């Protein structure tokens, strides 16, 4: 595998991640329109989004098993193509129940990508923290474009065309990936899928201190990140009295910060260590959320947007920490399991924020998201200061 092809794979994996992320984020700017169209509460909308993120998380574990059996290329193609199809299904949903089913389906197919692409890159690059950081930029890049595009289309044509835009993005990238990425050799093509699950001690894997500690950190951070991703524009409209377009622009700025954060944290985790990079990200989120909720004036809000964006970038440092802790033969299935656990549990951030907003208001709902950031920073600091060795 020569230099040019390695970086072609990295670029196309990043674009594939862009598609799966674009589809999920195109929904957030039009949440108020969807709520109004189906005549539902914020809690029900949060429940639907939680269903999407649960399906996204649950897909991580089987995606690793399927990649071990069939190869990474085919699984990534299914993720990108399936995401495009399910976005069209969302756009034509006639009632809330069908919308929820389509949203869950979208989460399931989109969730097939990340674990598989990450393990592929860990086999391809020596400095895989940097490669994973670059790959992860696909998500924030989608966040940079999806809110503005979805808000613009939503205002002019309605929420249905806004969520259908993903197909226009996804189909060309599907074709490009199919054309340019060679078939990949599966690790265990002859092992039955049932045996692949049985051959791994799932409880033992998650109970290892080197996995359990960052797993708790990842769950806390994901809860906060999911709450932000699901309702950030809605919060700005309700509390800061932004228009839908202004909220979409601010949401894009949030993702500009994530683009920079993903790249910086991936590289610094290779150079200075995983935990210091994760702790720096958590501290940024802990400081940024109070500024976003309570800060007076445009400068304070802008600082809050940037810091919370950086705080939500911890994935590019914590995922390499998991890869470091796993032997090569467990990186597909094992990393998929870890991703499933922290994504599934963390997905409750969507319904948690929606329910808290209904009961206590948006200021309390978003202010509470600082708690997991603070707790994670303190845990990482204590682990380093007292030499617990987790």
Secondary structure in CASP SS format (residue, H / E / C, confidence):
PFRMAT SS
TARGET T0000
AUTHOR 0000-0000-0000
METHOD secondary structure of the structure
MODEL  1
X C 1.00
X C 1.00
X H 1.00
X H 1.00
X H 1.00
X H 1.00
X H 1.00
X H 1.00
X H 1.00
X H 1.00
X H 1.00
X H 1.00
X H 1.00
X H 1.00
X H 1.00
X H 1.00
X H 1.00
X H 1.00
X H 1.00
X H 1.00
X H 1.00
X H 1.00
X H 1.00
X H 1.00
X H 1.00
X H 1.00
X H 1.00
X H 1.00
X C 1.00
X C 1.00
X H 1.00
X H 1.00
X H 1.00
X H 1.00
X H 1.00
X H 1.00
X H 1.00
X H 1.00
X C 1.00
X C 1.00
X C 1.00
X H 1.00
X H 1.00
X H 1.00
X H 1.00
X H 1.00
X H 1.00
X H 1.00
X H 1.00
X H 1.00
X H 1.00
X H 1.00
X H 1.00
X H 1.00
X H 1.00
X H 1.00
X H 1.00
X H 1.00
X H 1.00
X H 1.00
X H 1.00
X H 1.00
X H 1.00
X H 1.00
X H 1.00
X H 1.00
X H 1.00
X H 1.00
X H 1.00
X H 1.00
X C 1.00
X H 1.00
X H 1.00
X H 1.00
X H 1.00
X H 1.00
X H 1.00
X H 1.00
X H 1.00
X H 1.00
X H 1.00
X H 1.00
X H 1.00
X H 1.00
X H 1.00
X H 1.00
X H 1.00
X H 1.00
X H 1.00
X H 1.00
X H 1.00
X C 1.00
X C 1.00
X C 1.00
X C 1.00
X H 1.00
X H 1.00
X H 1.00
X H 1.00
X H 1.00
X H 1.00
X H 1.00
X H 1.00
X H 1.00
X H 1.00
X H 1.00
X H 1.00
X H 1.00
X H 1.00
X H 1.00
X C 1.00
X C 1.00
X H 1.00
X H 1.00
X H 1.00
X H 1.00
X H 1.00
X H 1.00
X H 1.00
X H 1.00
X H 1.00
X H 1.00
X H 1.00
X H 1.00
X C 1.00
X C 1.00
X C 1.00
X H 1.00
X H 1.00
X H 1.00
X H 1.00
X H 1.00
X H 1.00
X H 1.00
X H 1.00
X H 1.00
X H 1.00
X H 1.00
X H 1.00
X H 1.00
X H 1.00
X H 1.00
X H 1.00
X H 1.00
X H 1.00
X H 1.00
X H 1.00
X H 1.00
X H 1.00
X H 1.00
X H 1.00
X H 1.00
X H 1.00
X H 1.00
X H 1.00
X H 1.00
X H 1.00
X C 1.00
X H 1.00
X H 1.00
X H 1.00
X H 1.00
X H 1.00
X H 1.00
X H 1.00
X H 1.00
X H 1.00
X H 1.00
X H 1.00
X H 1.00
X H 1.00
X H 1.00
X H 1.00
X H 1.00
X H 1.00
X H 1.00
X H 1.00
X H 1.00
X H 1.00
X H 1.00
X C 1.00
X C 1.00
X C 1.00
X C 1.00
X C 1.00
X C 1.00
X C 1.00
X C 1.00
X C 1.00
X C 1.00
X C 1.00
X C 1.00
X H 1.00
X H 1.00
X H 1.00
X H 1.00
X H 1.00
X H 1.00
X C 1.00
X C 1.00
X C 1.00
X H 1.00
X H 1.00
X H 1.00
X H 1.00
X H 1.00
X H 1.00
X C 1.00
X H 1.00
X H 1.00
X H 1.00
X H 1.00
X H 1.00
X H 1.00
X H 1.00
X H 1.00
X H 1.00
X H 1.00
X H 1.00
X H 1.00
X H 1.00
X H 1.00
X H 1.00
X H 1.00
X H 1.00
X H 1.00
X H 1.00
X H 1.00
X H 1.00
X H 1.00
X H 1.00
X H 1.00
X H 1.00
X H 1.00
X H 1.00
X H 1.00
X H 1.00
X H 1.00
X H 1.00
X C 1.00
X C 1.00
X C 1.00
X C 1.00
X H 1.00
X H 1.00
X H 1.00
X H 1.00
X H 1.00
X H 1.00
X H 1.00
X H 1.00
X H 1.00
X H 1.00
X H 1.00
X H 1.00
X H 1.00
X H 1.00
X H 1.00
X H 1.00
X H 1.00
X H 1.00
X H 1.00
X H 1.00
X H 1.00
X H 1.00
X H 1.00
X H 1.00
X H 1.00
X H 1.00
X H 1.00
X H 1.00
X H 1.00
X C 1.00
X H 1.00
X H 1.00
X H 1.00
X H 1.00
X H 1.00
X H 1.00
X H 1.00
X H 1.00
X H 1.00
X H 1.00
X H 1.00
X H 1.00
X H 1.00
X H 1.00
X H 1.00
X H 1.00
X H 1.00
X H 1.00
X H 1.00
X H 1.00
X H 1.00
X C 1.00
X C 1.00
X H 1.00
X H 1.00
X H 1.00
X H 1.00
X H 1.00
X H 1.00
X H 1.00
X H 1.00
X H 1.00
X H 1.00
X H 1.00
X H 1.00
X H 1.00
X H 1.00
X H 1.00
X C 1.00
X C 1.00
X C 1.00
X H 1.00
X H 1.00
X H 1.00
X H 1.00
X H 1.00
X H 1.00
X H 1.00
X H 1.00
X H 1.00
X H 1.00
X H 1.00
X C 1.00
X C 1.00
X H 1.00
X H 1.00
X H 1.00
X H 1.00
X H 1.00
X H 1.00
X H 1.00
X H 1.00
X H 1.00
X H 1.00
X H 1.00
X H 1.00
X H 1.00
X H 1.00
X H 1.00
X H 1.00
X H 1.00
X H 1.00
X H 1.00
X C 1.00
X H 1.00
X H 1.00
X H 1.00
X H 1.00
X H 1.00
X H 1.00
X H 1.00
X H 1.00
X H 1.00
X H 1.00
X H 1.00
X H 1.00
X H 1.00
X C 1.00
X H 1.00
X H 1.00
X H 1.00
X H 1.00
X H 1.00
X H 1.00
X C 1.00
X C 1.00
X H 1.00
X H 1.00
X H 1.00
X H 1.00
X H 1.00
X H 1.00
X H 1.00
X H 1.00
X H 1.00
X H 1.00
X H 1.00
X H 1.00
X H 1.00
X H 1.00
X H 1.00
X H 1.00
X C 1.00
X C 1.00
X C 1.00
X C 1.00
X C 1.00
END
